[in-house]
Amino acid sequence: MNIAIVGATGNVGRKIIEVLEKKNFSIDNLYLVASSKSAGSKLKFKGKEIEIENLENFNFSKAKITFFSAGGKISEKYVPLAAKHSVVIDNSSHFRMDPDVPLIVPQVNSNDLKKIKKNIIANPNCSTAQLVIILKPLHDLFNIKRVVISTYQSTSGGGKAPMDELVEQTKLSLENKKISSKNFTKQIAFNAIPHIDVFVEDGYTKEEVKMIDETKKILDKNIELTATCVRISVMVSHAESLNIEFEKPFTLEKIREALDNAEGCKVIDERKDGGYITPVEAEGKNETFISRIRKDNSNKNTVNLWCVSDNLLRGAALNAVEIAEAYIKNK
C-alpha cells in the first residue's frame, strides 16, 4: 500500500511517520509532502531518507491513503483534490462537522467508517479524542447526562512556533527581561491563558465549541456538555478535569474497571502523594491516563476525574493511523 503524508515536516506529520514506523505499518511507498519551503529536504523512515515533495504539484493518485496535517486552509484547498484519487484522513477542523464526513475515534465509533461518501475521514480535536475514549465505556454502562470539562492544554497543540515561544519566554522571564507575545494573547511562560482559538458566540472560544460539537457527533447528540479550555506552560500533553453526571447509579469500582479495560485507557489512581499522572509522564505514551477518580458529593450520580494524554499521539498522529488501520480492516 502507498501512503502519503501532507504536512510531513510539522509536529503531527513527524509523529505520524514515527507511529507508522513503530507499528510496522505495511507500506510499499511512503510519500512525504510539504510546502515549497520544505521541498527537497529529507526525513528518515525505517533507516532510509525520503525526499520531501512539493504539495503544489504532488500527484495524489500515487497514494491509497493520504494523511493531511497541514492546517485548515491547506485542507480546504487540497483535500477535495486528493480525495478524487485517495482516501484522505484529515487532522484539521475543516471537515469535522460536515454531515457527509465521518468523525472517527476508532475505539468509539469505527462503524461510522461505513458512511464514507466523499473519500474523506476527519480526525477530531486533540482534546476531544482523549475525552471520548473515556466517556464511551462509561456512557455504555451508566448513560451520561452531562459533562463539565476544564482543559489544561500544552503549547504543542498550537504547533512548533508556540512551543519555541514558551522556551524563549521562559529564558527571558528567568533573566528578568521584557517579554512580548507572538503566538499567544498573553505571556505563556509561568502562566495559564483561558483562551484557545478565536472567540465565538456567547463568550465561548472555538476550541470549547469544537469539544462540545465533536463529542456529540462522535458519541451521542443527547449528552449535554460545557467546556473551558486553557493553555498552560507545558510543552506536550493535554490534561482535562471532568465532572460527569450519569442517569444511573454507579460505583467507583465499576468505573475503574470499565476504564482500565477500555482500549487506549489506563487507570493510575492511588490516593497518595504522586499517585496520579501528569502531562510530563504522559508524553510519548499511547494511553490516555485516568487519575483522581472520586464521587462528586454535591450532585447525585456524578463523578470527578482527571485525565492526561499526549496530544500529538492520541489526539492526532496515533488516532489518525488507527483510523487508517480500522478503514483497511472494515473494507
N, C-alpha and C positions, 0 to 999 in steps of 0.2 A: 504493500500500500504506500502511496506517495502522500506526504504531509507537507503543508506549508504553514509558516508562522509569520503573520504580518505584525510588525512591531517587535521583531525578534531581539532588538538591542535594548529594549526597555526593561524595567523591573520585572514585569509579569512575563514578557516574552522570554527572557533568560530563564525564569523559573519553569516555564513550560518545557524548554529544552532540557532542563535538569530533571523534571518529572518524567518525561519521555525516556530519558536515559536510565533512570533508576528503575522504572517499571519494565525496562527492556521491551518497550512497545514495538510491535512488528512494523518496521518501516523499510521500504525499498529505497526511496529517495526523500530526503528532507530538504525543503527549500526555505531559506531564511530571507525574509523580505523586510525592507525598511525604507525610510526616505532617501532621497538622493544624497543627503549629507553622509549617510552611513554606507551607502552602496560602495562595494569594492573592499570594505573591511571584512574581517573574518571572525567567526566564532567556532568553538570546538564542540563536536558531538561525537561521543564514543571514540575519542582519540584522534579524530580526523577534523581538519579545518574546512569549514564551509563558507564560501564567499557570499556576502550579503548582496541580494539583488534589489534593484530599484523598483519600488512599488508602482511607479508611473507606467512602466512598460512590462510588468510581470504578466505572464500567461497563466491564468488560473486553471486552465484545462489540464495542466500538468499534475494537479493535486486532487486527490479524492476527498480529503478533509482539509479545510483551511481554518486555522485559529487566527482571530483578529484581536490584537491587544494594543491598539494604537490611538484610542480615544474616539469619542462620539462623532466628531466631524469627519474623520477618516472613514469610520464605519458607514456613516450616512452616504458618503460618496462611492466607496469601493465595494461594500458588502453586496449590494444588489448585482454588481458586475461579476463578482466572484461566485455568487450563488447560481449563476447561469451554468456554471461548469463544475462546481464543487459544493459539498455540504459545508456550511460556514458555522463555526462556533464562535460567537461574538461576546467579548468581555465588556464592551461598552454598555451604556444605559440606553442607547438609541432605539433598540428594537424590543426592549424588555416588556413593555406594556402593549405591544402590538398583539391583538387577539389572534392573529394567524401565525404567531411565532411562539413556540413553547419556551417557557422559562423554567430551566431544569436544575434541580439538585438531585442527582441520581438516587440517593438514599431516601428521598421523599416522594418524588413524582416521575420516576423513569417511564411510567406508562404513557405520559404525555408526549413522549418521543414518537408515538404512533400518529400524532396530529400535525406532523411537519407538512406545511403547504408551500412555503417559499424557499425551501432548502436552507433555512436559517434557524439556528438554535441559539437562544440567549442564555448567558451566564449571569446570575444575579449579582447585586451589590455584595461586596465582601462581607459587610456586617449582617446582611440578610442570610447569606449562605451558612454562617455558623449558627445563626439563630434557628433556622427552620429544622436543622437536623436534631436539635434539642426538642423543639416543640412537637415534631411529628410523633415520636413514641408516646409522649405524654398526652397528646390530643387523642390518640387511638385508645388510650386507657380511660381518661378522665373527662374528655370533652372540654377543651379550653374555651372559656367565655371571653377573657380579656387579658391582654399583656401590656404592662408598663415597662418600657425599655429605656435605660440610660447607657449610652456607649462611651467608651474611652478609647479613641481610635488613634493609631500610630501615624506618624508623618509619612510612612511609605504608602499609605492609602492615597496620597496625593501625587506620588511619583518621586523620581530621583531628586529633582530640584528642591522640594520641601525637606527631604532628608538632609541634603547638603546644607540647607539653611539652618536646620537645627544644630548641626555640628558647628557651623560658623558662629551662630548666635551664642552657643554655649561657651565657646572660646572668648568671644567679646565680653560676655557677661562676667566671666571669671576674671577678666583683666580690667573690669570696670570701665569698659569703653562703650561709646554710643552704639545703639542697636537700631537698625532700620529694617522693616519687614518688607519682603518682596512677594512671598507666596502665601502669606497669612495676613489677616486683618489686624492682628496684634503680635507682640513678641511671643514666640513659641517656646524659647528656652526657659526652663524652670516655670512653666505656665500651663494653663488649661484654657482653651478657647471654645466657648459654646456656640460654634458656628462652623458648619461644614457645607460647602457648596453655597448656592445663592438663596436669598430669602424668597419665599413664595407667599401664597395667601394665608391669612390667619396667623402670621408671625412664625410659621414653621419654615425650616430650611428644606431645600430639595432633597438632601440626604435623609432627613427624617421622613419625608413623604415617600421616598423610594422604599424605605424599610417597611412602611405600612402597606403600600400598594403591592409590592412584590410578595410579601408574606401571604397576603390574601390570595393572590393569583396562584402561588405555588401550593399553598396548604389548604386554606378554607376561607372563602369570602365572608363568612359569618363571624369570624373571630374579630373582636374589636382590639385595636392596638393604638398606642400613643408612644412617641419617642422623643428623646432629647439626645442629640449627637454632639459629642465633644471631642476636639482634637487635643491630644496631650503630647508631652515632650518625650515620646518613646519612638524608637526607630522602626521596629517591626512588631506586629501582633496587635490585634484589637481585643479589648475586654468589654464585656457587657454585664450590667446588673439587671436582672429580670425579676419582675413581680408577676406571677402567673395565677390567674383565678380560674378554677375549674367548676364545671357544673356538678361533678360527682365528688364524693369524699375520697381522700387519698391517705396513704401512709408514706412516711419518708423512706421506709424500707423499699416499698414498691417503686417509688420514684428513682431511688439509687439503682435498683436492679434493672429497671427499664432503660435508664440512660447508659449504664455500664455495658448492657447487652446490645445497645444500638450501634450500628455500623458507623464508624467515624467519631464516636464519642468515648471519652474515658473519664471516669469519676475519680477525682483526688480530693477527698473531703474528710480531713481529720481535724477535729476540734482542738487544735493545739497550735502553738507558735510555728508558722511555716507549713501548716498542713493544708495548703491550697496552692494553686498555680498562678503565676504572674506572667505578664507578657514576655519578659526576658526568657523564661523557661519554655514557653510555647514556641519560640522562634525555631524554625527548621523542623518542627514536628507536624505530622499529618493530622493528628487528632484535634478535636475540639475538647478542651478540658473543662470539667464542671466541678465547682467547689462551693463552699458556704451554703449548702442546702439546708433550709430551715423553714418552719411554718411561719406565715405571717399571722401573728396573734391578733392583729387588728381587723382581719377580714376572714370570713368563713371560706373554707376550701381554697386557700391561697397559699402559694409557696414562694419563697425568695431563693434565688441562686445567682451565682457568679460564673461566667464562662469566659474562656480565653482561647484564641486561635490565631495561628499565623495567617494574616490576611492575604499574603502573597501566595500561599499554598491553598488552604481550604477555601479562602474567599475568592480565588482567581485561578491560578495555574492548575492546581490539583483537581479542582472541580471541573475545569474545562476538559482535562484529559479523561477524567472519569465519565464525563458526558460522551466523549468520543468512544470510550470502551462500551458504554451502555448502548449507544447508537449501533455499533457494529454487532453487538450481541442480539439486539432486537430485530436486526434486518432479516 
